[in-house]
Amino acid sequence: MDRSDIVDLIANAAARVSRDLGESWTYQGEETGLLSGDALTSLTMVSLVVEVEQELEDRSGKQISLASDAFLSSTRSPLSTVGAFADLITARLSSDA
């Protein structure tokens, strides 16, 4: 699974989760926000992280936890944009390889 696959996975999961929870979110590229402005609510973000973890496990066969102390204490949230979230996942997948 390469980074572009991960970006697609995040964008599709975010659109699906936001739609299921009655929110409006549209992917407009890797700089599309996940946390601020017109982005997703906290509940939707939690659902998105769970959805992405499950999809990654289904596709890679590896159980990957995206939440961690470093993740929660980061000065720039790895969930700020689709691209930042993809960078986090890419790093986690390569460190587990």
N, CA, C and O atoms as a GROMACS GRO file, in nm:
protein
  388
    1MET      N    1   0.085  -0.116   0.000
    1MET     CA    2   0.000   0.000   0.000
    1MET      C    3   0.090   0.123   0.000
    1MET      O    4   0.171   0.142   0.091
    2ASP      N    5   0.075   0.208  -0.104
    2ASP     CA    6   0.158   0.328  -0.109
    2ASP      C    7   0.080   0.449  -0.057
    2ASP      O    8  -0.038   0.439  -0.023
    3ARG      N    9   0.149   0.563  -0.052
    3ARG     CA   10   0.090   0.682   0.009
    3ARG      C   11  -0.036   0.727  -0.063
    3ARG      O   12  -0.131   0.770   0.002
    4SER      N   13  -0.039   0.718  -0.195
    4SER     CA   14  -0.159   0.761  -0.268
    4SER      C   15  -0.278   0.671  -0.234
    4SER      O   16  -0.392   0.719  -0.230
    5ASP      N   17  -0.254   0.542  -0.211
    5ASP     CA   18  -0.362   0.453  -0.166
    5ASP      C   19  -0.414   0.496  -0.029
    5ASP      O   20  -0.534   0.491  -0.002
    6ILE      N   21  -0.322   0.538   0.057
    6ILE     CA   22  -0.359   0.582   0.191
    6ILE      C   23  -0.441   0.710   0.185
    6ILE      O   24  -0.540   0.724   0.257
    7VAL      N   25  -0.400   0.804   0.100
    7VAL     CA   26  -0.476   0.928   0.083
    7VAL      C   27  -0.617   0.896   0.036
    7VAL      O   28  -0.714   0.950   0.090
    8ASP      N   29  -0.629   0.808  -0.062
    8ASP     CA   30  -0.762   0.767  -0.111
    8ASP      C   31  -0.844   0.702  -0.001
    8ASP      O   32  -0.964   0.730   0.013
    9LEU      N   33  -0.781   0.616   0.077
    9LEU     CA   34  -0.850   0.548   0.188
    9LEU      C   35  -0.905   0.651   0.287
    9LEU      O   36  -1.020   0.642   0.328
   10ILE      N   37  -0.822   0.749   0.326
   10ILE     CA   38  -0.865   0.852   0.421
   10ILE      C   39  -0.978   0.936   0.363
   10ILE      O   40  -1.080   0.957   0.429
   11ALA      N   41  -0.962   0.982   0.240
   11ALA     CA   42  -1.065   1.066   0.178
   11ALA      C   43  -1.198   0.993   0.167
   11ALA      O   44  -1.303   1.050   0.198
   12ASN      N   45  -1.194   0.868   0.124
   12ASN     CA   46  -1.318   0.790   0.112
   12ASN      C   47  -1.380   0.762   0.247
   12ASN      O   48  -1.502   0.772   0.263
   13ALA      N   49  -1.298   0.728   0.346
   13ALA     CA   50  -1.350   0.701   0.480
   13ALA      C   51  -1.409   0.827   0.542
   13ALA      O   52  -1.515   0.821   0.604
   14ALA      N   53  -1.342   0.941   0.527
   14ALA     CA   54  -1.392   1.066   0.583
   14ALA      C   55  -1.525   1.105   0.520
   14ALA      O   56  -1.617   1.149   0.589
   15ALA      N   57  -1.535   1.090   0.389
   15ALA     CA   58  -1.661   1.123   0.321
   15ALA      C   59  -1.773   1.031   0.369
   15ALA      O   60  -1.885   1.076   0.394
   16ARG      N   61  -1.743   0.902   0.381
   16ARG     CA   62  -1.843   0.803   0.424
   16ARG      C   63  -1.888   0.828   0.568
   16ARG      O   64  -2.007   0.830   0.597
   17VAL      N   65  -1.792   0.848   0.658
   17VAL     CA   66  -1.824   0.868   0.799
   17VAL      C   67  -1.901   0.999   0.818
   17VAL      O   68  -1.999   1.002   0.893
   18SER      N   69  -1.858   1.105   0.752
   18SER     CA   70  -1.927   1.234   0.768
   18SER      C   71  -2.070   1.224   0.714
   18SER      O   72  -2.162   1.278   0.774
   19ARG      N   73  -2.088   1.157   0.602
   19ARG     CA   74  -2.222   1.139   0.545
   19ARG      C   75  -2.309   1.057   0.640
   19ARG      O   76  -2.425   1.091   0.663
   20ASP      N   77  -2.254   0.949   0.695
   20ASP     CA   78  -2.330   0.863   0.787
   20ASP      C   79  -2.373   0.937   0.913
   20ASP      O   80  -2.476   0.905   0.972
   21LEU      N   81  -2.293   1.038   0.955
   21LEU     CA   82  -2.324   1.114   1.076
   21LEU      C   83  -2.392   1.248   1.044
   21LEU      O   84  -2.406   1.333   1.132
   22GLY      N   85  -2.435   1.264   0.919
   22GLY     CA   86  -2.512   1.382   0.881
   22GLY      C   87  -2.431   1.509   0.864
   22GLY      O   88  -2.485   1.619   0.875
   23GLU      N   89  -2.303   1.496   0.838
   23GLU     CA   90  -2.217   1.612   0.816
   23GLU      C   91  -2.185   1.626   0.668
   23GLU      O   92  -2.201   1.532   0.590
   24SER      N   93  -2.140   1.744   0.633
   24SER     CA   94  -2.100   1.770   0.495
   24SER      C   95  -1.949   1.792   0.492
   24SER      O   96  -1.900   1.888   0.552
   25TRP      N   97  -1.877   1.707   0.424
   25TRP     CA   98  -1.732   1.719   0.410
   25TRP      C   99  -1.696   1.677   0.269
   25TRP      O  100  -1.743   1.574   0.220
   26THR      N  101  -1.613   1.756   0.204
   26THR     CA  102  -1.575   1.727   0.066
   26THR      C  103  -1.424   1.728   0.053
   26THR      O  104  -1.358   1.823   0.096
   27TYR      N  105  -1.370   1.624  -0.006
   27TYR     CA  106  -1.227   1.615  -0.030
   27TYR      C  107  -1.189   1.707  -0.144
   27TYR      O  108  -1.249   1.701  -0.252
   28GLN      N  109  -1.088   1.792  -0.121
   28GLN     CA  110  -1.042   1.886  -0.224
   28GLN      C  111  -0.891   1.881  -0.238
   28GLN      O  112  -0.829   1.980  -0.277
   29GLY      N  113  -0.832   1.769  -0.206
   29GLY     CA  114  -0.687   1.756  -0.213
   29GLY      C  115  -0.630   1.729  -0.076
   29GLY      O  116  -0.701   1.731   0.025
   30GLU      N  117  -0.500   1.703  -0.072
   30GLU     CA  118  -0.434   1.663   0.053
   30GLU      C  119  -0.438   1.769   0.161
   30GLU      O  120  -0.423   1.737   0.279
   31GLU      N  121  -0.456   1.894   0.124
   31GLU     CA  122  -0.463   2.002   0.224
   31GLU      C  123  -0.604   2.021   0.279
   31GLU      O  124  -0.628   2.112   0.358
   32THR      N  125  -0.697   1.936   0.239
   32THR     CA  126  -0.833   1.943   0.293
   32THR      C  127  -0.828   1.921   0.443
   32THR      O  128  -0.773   1.821   0.490
   33GLY      N  129  -0.886   2.013   0.518
   33GLY     CA  130  -0.883   2.005   0.663
   33GLY      C  131  -0.970   1.894   0.718
   33GLY      O  132  -1.075   1.861   0.664
   34LEU      N  133  -0.924   1.838   0.828
   34LEU     CA  134  -1.002   1.739   0.900
   34LEU      C  135  -1.048   1.792   1.035
   34LEU      O  136  -1.147   1.744   1.090
   35LEU      N  137  -0.977   1.892   1.090
   35LEU     CA  138  -1.005   1.936   1.227
   35LEU      C  139  -1.061   2.077   1.242
   35LEU      O  140  -1.124   2.105   1.344
   36SER      N  141  -1.041   2.165   1.148
   36SER     CA  142  -1.080   2.303   1.172
   36SER      C  143  -1.175   2.356   1.065
   36SER      O  144  -1.190   2.296   0.958
   37GLY      N  145  -1.239   2.468   1.095
   37GLY     CA  146  -1.327   2.532   0.998
   37GLY      C  147  -1.443   2.443   0.957
   37GLY      O  148  -1.525   2.404   1.039
   38ASP      N  149  -1.448   2.412   0.829
   38ASP     CA  150  -1.556   2.330   0.774
   38ASP      C  151  -1.526   2.181   0.787
   38ASP      O  152  -1.588   2.098   0.719
   39ALA      N  153  -1.433   2.147   0.872
   39ALA     CA  154  -1.389   2.009   0.885
   39ALA      C  155  -1.485   1.928   0.971
   39ALA      O  156  -1.599   1.968   0.994
   40LEU      N  157  -1.439   1.816   1.017
   40LEU     CA  158  -1.521   1.718   1.086
   40LEU      C  159  -1.532   1.747   1.236
   40LEU      O  160  -1.442   1.807   1.295
   41THR      N  161  -1.642   1.705   1.296
   41THR     CA  162  -1.661   1.720   1.441
   41THR      C  163  -1.577   1.615   1.513
   41THR      O  164  -1.525   1.522   1.452
   42SER      N  165  -1.566   1.630   1.644
   42SER     CA  166  -1.487   1.536   1.725
   42SER      C  167  -1.540   1.394   1.713
   42SER      O  168  -1.461   1.300   1.699
   43LEU      N  169  -1.670   1.378   1.719
   43LEU     CA  170  -1.729   1.244   1.706
   43LEU      C  171  -1.696   1.183   1.571
   43LEU      O  172  -1.664   1.064   1.562
   44THR      N  173  -1.703   1.262   1.467
   44THR     CA  174  -1.670   1.212   1.334
   44THR      C  175  -1.523   1.177   1.325
   44THR      O  176  -1.487   1.078   1.260
   45MET      N  177  -1.436   1.256   1.388
   45MET     CA  178  -1.293   1.226   1.386
   45MET      C  179  -1.263   1.092   1.453
   45MET      O  180  -1.184   1.012   1.402
   46VAL      N  181  -1.326   1.067   1.567
   46VAL     CA  182  -1.308   0.938   1.635
   46VAL      C  183  -1.353   0.825   1.543
   46VAL      O  184  -1.284   0.725   1.528
   47SER      N  185  -1.469   0.842   1.482
   47SER     CA  186  -1.521   0.740   1.389
   47SER      C  187  -1.428   0.722   1.271
   47SER      O  188  -1.408   0.610   1.225
   48LEU      N  189  -1.370   0.832   1.222
   48LEU     CA  190  -1.277   0.824   1.109
   48LEU      C  191  -1.153   0.744   1.146
   48LEU      O  192  -1.111   0.658   1.070
   49VAL      N  193  -1.094   0.772   1.261
   49VAL     CA  194  -0.973   0.700   1.303
   49VAL      C  195  -1.002   0.550   1.315
   49VAL      O  196  -0.922   0.468   1.269
   50VAL      N  197  -1.114   0.515   1.376
   50VAL     CA  198  -1.152   0.374   1.390
   50VAL      C  199  -1.172   0.310   1.252
   50VAL      O  200  -1.124   0.200   1.227
   51GLU      N  201  -1.242   0.380   1.165
   51GLU     CA  202  -1.268   0.330   1.029
   51GLU      C  203  -1.137   0.308   0.952
   51GLU      O  204  -1.120   0.206   0.886
   52VAL      N  205  -1.045   0.405   0.961
   52VAL     CA  206  -0.918   0.394   0.890
   52VAL      C  207  -0.834   0.280   0.948
   52VAL      O  208  -0.773   0.204   0.873
   53GLU      N  209  -0.829   0.268   1.080
   53GLU     CA  210  -0.756   0.156   1.142
   53GLU      C  211  -0.809   0.022   1.092
   53GLU      O  212  -0.732  -0.068   1.060
   54GLN      N  213  -0.941   0.007   1.086
   54GLN     CA  214  -1.002  -0.118   1.042
   54GLN      C  215  -0.970  -0.146   0.895
   54GLN      O  216  -0.937  -0.258   0.858
   55GLU      N  217  -0.982  -0.043   0.813
   55GLU     CA  218  -0.953  -0.059   0.670
   55GLU      C  219  -0.806  -0.095   0.647
   55GLU      O  220  -0.775  -0.179   0.562
   56LEU      N  221  -0.716  -0.031   0.721
   56LEU     CA  222  -0.574  -0.065   0.710
   56LEU      C  223  -0.548  -0.210   0.749
   56LEU      O  224  -0.471  -0.279   0.683
   57GLU      N  225  -0.613  -0.255   0.856
   57GLU     CA  226  -0.597  -0.394   0.898
   57GLU      C  227  -0.652  -0.489   0.792
   57GLU      O  228  -0.589  -0.591   0.762
   58ASP      N  229  -0.767  -0.456   0.736
   58ASP     CA  230  -0.826  -0.540   0.632
   58ASP      C  231  -0.734  -0.551   0.510
   58ASP      O  232  -0.720  -0.659   0.452
   59ARG      N  233  -0.674  -0.440   0.472
   59ARG     CA  234  -0.591  -0.438   0.351
   59ARG      C  235  -0.451  -0.492   0.374
   59ARG      O  236  -0.395  -0.558   0.286
   60SER      N  237  -0.392  -0.464   0.490
   60SER     CA  238  -0.252  -0.501   0.512
   60SER      C  239  -0.235  -0.627   0.596
   60SER      O  240  -0.128  -0.688   0.596
   61GLY      N  241  -0.340  -0.665   0.668
   61GLY     CA  242  -0.329  -0.779   0.757
   61GLY      C  243  -0.258  -0.745   0.888
   61GLY      O  244  -0.236  -0.834   0.971
   62LYS      N  245  -0.223  -0.618   0.906
   62LYS     CA  246  -0.155  -0.573   1.028
   62LYS      C  247  -0.250  -0.489   1.111
   62LYS      O  248  -0.325  -0.407   1.058
   63GLN      N  249  -0.246  -0.509   1.241
   63GLN     CA  250  -0.324  -0.424   1.330
   63GLN      C  251  -0.240  -0.302   1.364
   63GLN      O  252  -0.131  -0.314   1.420
   64ILE      N  253  -0.289  -0.185   1.329
   64ILE     CA  254  -0.215  -0.061   1.348
   64ILE      C  255  -0.298   0.033   1.435
   64ILE      O  256  -0.412   0.065   1.402
   65SER      N  257  -0.239   0.076   1.546
   65SER     CA  258  -0.305   0.173   1.632
   65SER      C  259  -0.254   0.312   1.595
   65SER      O  260  -0.134   0.338   1.601
   66LEU      N  261  -0.345   0.400   1.556
   66LEU     CA  262  -0.306   0.534   1.514
   66LEU      C  263  -0.303   0.632   1.631
   66LEU      O  264  -0.242   0.738   1.620
   67ALA      N  265  -0.366   0.598   1.741
   67ALA     CA  266  -0.365   0.685   1.860
   67ALA      C  267  -0.249   0.644   1.950
   67ALA      O  268  -0.228   0.526   1.975
   68SER      N  269  -0.176   0.743   1.998
   68SER     CA  270  -0.064   0.717   2.090
   68SER      C  271  -0.038   0.845   2.167
   68SER      O  272  -0.094   0.950   2.136
   69ASP      N  273   0.047   0.837   2.268
   69ASP     CA  274   0.083   0.957   2.344
   69ASP      C  275   0.147   1.061   2.253
   69ASP      O  276   0.114   1.179   2.262
   70ALA      N  277   0.236   1.019   2.166
   70ALA     CA  278   0.301   1.113   2.074
   70ALA      C  279   0.198   1.176   1.981
   70ALA      O  280   0.205   1.296   1.952
   71PHE      N  281   0.105   1.097   1.936
   71PHE     CA  282  -0.002   1.143   1.849
   71PHE      C  283  -0.086   1.249   1.919
   71PHE      O  284  -0.118   1.352   1.859
   72LEU      N  285  -0.121   1.225   2.043
   72LEU     CA  286  -0.208   1.317   2.117
   72LEU      C  287  -0.135   1.442   2.165
   72LEU      O  288  -0.198   1.545   2.187
   73SER      N  289  -0.002   1.435   2.182
   73SER     CA  290   0.071   1.550   2.234
   73SER      C  291   0.144   1.628   2.125
   73SER      O  292   0.215   1.724   2.156
   74SER      N  293   0.128   1.590   2.002
   74SER     CA  294   0.196   1.658   1.892
   74SER      C  295   0.152   1.804   1.882
   74SER      O  296   0.035   1.836   1.901
   75THR      N  297   0.248   1.894   1.852
   75THR     CA  298   0.214   2.035   1.841
   75THR      C  299   0.133   2.062   1.714
   75THR      O  300   0.046   2.149   1.715
   76ARG      N  301   0.160   1.991   1.608
   76ARG     CA  302   0.080   2.000   1.486
   76ARG      C  303   0.008   1.866   1.474
   76ARG      O  304   0.071   1.762   1.450
   77SER      N  305  -0.121   1.870   1.490
   77SER     CA  306  -0.197   1.746   1.489
   77SER      C  307  -0.179   1.670   1.358
   77SER      O  308  -0.189   1.728   1.250
   78PRO      N  309  -0.152   1.541   1.368
   78PRO     CA  310  -0.143   1.460   1.247
   78PRO      C  311  -0.279   1.440   1.181
   78PRO      O  312  -0.289   1.376   1.077
   79LEU      N  313  -0.383   1.495   1.242
   79LEU     CA  314  -0.516   1.488   1.182
   79LEU      C  315  -0.560   1.623   1.127
   79LEU      O  316  -0.678   1.640   1.094
   80SER      N  317  -0.469   1.719   1.116
   80SER     CA  318  -0.507   1.852   1.070
   80SER      C  319  -0.556   1.851   0.925
   80SER      O  320  -0.650   1.922   0.890
   81THR      N  321  -0.491   1.771   0.841
   81THR     CA  322  -0.530   1.761   0.700
   81THR      C  323  -0.523   1.614   0.657
   81THR      O  324  -0.468   1.529   0.726
   82VAL      N  325  -0.580   1.588   0.542
   82VAL     CA  326  -0.573   1.453   0.485
   82VAL      C  327  -0.427   1.414   0.463
   82VAL      O  328  -0.388   1.302   0.494
   83GLY      N  329  -0.346   1.507   0.411
   83GLY     CA  330  -0.205   1.479   0.386
   83GLY      C  331  -0.126   1.450   0.512
   83GLY      O  332  -0.043   1.359   0.514
   84ALA      N  333  -0.153   1.526   0.618
   84ALA     CA  334  -0.083   1.502   0.746
   84ALA      C  335  -0.120   1.366   0.803
   84ALA      O  336  -0.034   1.296   0.857
   85PHE      N  337  -0.247   1.328   0.792
   85PHE     CA  338  -0.291   1.196   0.839
   85PHE      C  339  -0.226   1.086   0.756
   85PHE      O  340  -0.185   0.984   0.810
   86ALA      N  341  -0.215   1.107   0.625
   86ALA     CA  342  -0.150   1.010   0.537
   86ALA      C  343  -0.002   0.995   0.574
   86ALA      O  344   0.051   0.884   0.570
   87ASP      N  345   0.064   1.106   0.608
   87ASP     CA  346   0.204   1.101   0.649
   87ASP      C  347   0.220   1.015   0.776
   87ASP      O  348   0.312   0.934   0.786
   88LEU      N  349   0.131   1.034   0.872
   88LEU     CA  350   0.135   0.956   0.996
   88LEU      C  351   0.120   0.807   0.966
   88LEU      O  352   0.197   0.725   1.018
   89ILE      N  353   0.023   0.773   0.884
   89ILE     CA  354  -0.002   0.632   0.852
   89ILE      C  355   0.116   0.572   0.775
   89ILE      O  356   0.157   0.459   0.802
   90THR      N  357   0.169   0.646   0.679
   90THR     CA  358   0.284   0.599   0.602
   90THR      C  359   0.401   0.569   0.694
   90THR      O  360   0.469   0.467   0.680
   91ALA      N  361   0.426   0.660   0.789
   91ALA     CA  362   0.536   0.639   0.885
   91ALA      C  363   0.510   0.515   0.972
   91ALA      O  364   0.600   0.436   0.996
   92ARG      N  365   0.386   0.500   1.019
   92ARG     CA  366   0.353   0.383   1.102
   92ARG      C  367   0.369   0.254   1.024
   92ARG      O  368   0.423   0.156   1.077
   93LEU      N  369   0.323   0.252   0.901
   93LEU     CA  370   0.336   0.130   0.820
   93LEU      C  371   0.481   0.097   0.792
   93LEU      O  372   0.519  -0.020   0.796
   94SER      N  373   0.563   0.198   0.764
   94SER     CA  374   0.705   0.169   0.735
   94SER      C  375   0.782   0.130   0.860
   94SER      O  376   0.878   0.053   0.852
   95SER      N  377   0.742   0.180   0.976
   95SER     CA  378   0.810   0.141   1.100
   95SER      C  379   0.772   0.000   1.144
   95SER      O  380   0.847  -0.066   1.216
   96ASP      N  381   0.655  -0.046   1.100
   96ASP     CA  382   0.611  -0.181   1.132
   96ASP      C  383   0.656  -0.284   1.029
   96ASP      O  384   0.636  -0.404   1.047
   97ALA      N  385   0.717  -0.237   0.921
   97ALA     CA  386   0.756  -0.328   0.812
   97ALA      C  387   0.872  -0.416   0.851
   97ALA      O  388   0.918  -0.497   0.771
   0.00000   0.00000   0.00000
